């Protein structure tokens, strides 16, 4: 758990600081987190009462292995990865909201499932219309969340039990979750870290589009088409903004010769 915690902290710091600017690397990290966590959820819900034959290896190594495959797939299939990344961000945001009570904020199982799935779907749709603000939000929030998830892998104050109880419905391995003052501190610090990261990435990337290839794909263009259009627009702007003093001087010289 200590090694896992350290890795999550490093990945979270990357997402919070450079996730928006380094888009394709960020997609790889999100692929690792998304497929790794989904694999863990599946294994946890299917886990037998006595555990798997090599339980610790299965519960850690298998999700990591699947996550690596996801990282490669997200890196290569970035046009699809953008929507899956946004959906994962909405899902994590929903998990965070529900974790604010010991018996979980939404008690009804069907309502809880609809909320988690609905948030993921909403973010996946919104990213098509507003990819810049959504991706700023997703990179900042997911990064902040996994930083403190990693910290709890080291500190063991009970924060991890929240998503475990929410996502693991295996009756053979029920998880107790109590929102103690330490858990409240971690939940609050996620908000603080998220706000700091969002503001930092917004300012740091003020003149940066969200990945040339990704931005072009959203507009239904090829990356080189987007680049040439921007290049030509800048060129025409420079031509129109040439100082008029040169033209005025030429006119004066012509008048002098006629006289």
C-alpha positions, 0 to 999 in steps of 0.5 A: 500500500505504501508503494501504491500511495507514493505512485498515486501522489506522484501521478496526482501532482502531475495532473494538478500541475501539468495535466492540462498542458501535456494532454497526451501524457495526461490521457495515458495517466487517466487510462491507467487510473480508469481501467485500473480502478474499474478492474479493482472494482470488478475484482472486489465485487467478485472476491470469494469469502476466503479471498483469491488464491494469491489475494494481495497479488491479484488485487494489486497487480491485475489492476495495474496490468490492465491499467498499463494497457489502458494507458497505452490505449488512451495515449494512442486513441486520444480522440476517444480518450478525451470523452472517457477521461471526462466521464471518469472525472465526473464519476470521481466527482460523484464519488467524492460528493457521496463520501461526505457521510458515514452512511453515504450521502445517497442511501438508496442504491438505485439512486446512488448508481444513477447519480454516479453514472449520470455524472459521468455521462454529463461530463462526457457530453459537456466536454464536447461543448466546452472542452477547455473548462471541463478538462481543467476541472477534470485534471485538477479534481482527479489529481487532487483526489488521488493525491489524498487517496495516496496519502491515506494509503500511507496514513490509514485514517479511513478515507479510502473506506468511503469509495470502498464501501460505495463501490464494493457491494460484495456481501462477503467483504463489507467495508465499514466507513466512518467520517472522522475528523481526519477524514473530514480534513482530507475531504476538505483538503481535496477542495483546497488542492483542487482550487489551487490547481485549477487557478494555477493551470488556468493562469499557466495555460492562459495562452495554450489550447488543450492539445493541438490534436485534441482541439482540432478533433473537437472541431472536426478538423485535422491537426495540420488544418487547424495549425495552418488556419491559425498560422494564416490568421496570424499572418493576415493580422500582422499584414493589416497591422503594418504601420501606415507611416511608410505609406504616408511617406511614399505619398509625400514623395510623389507629390513633391516630384509632381510639383 
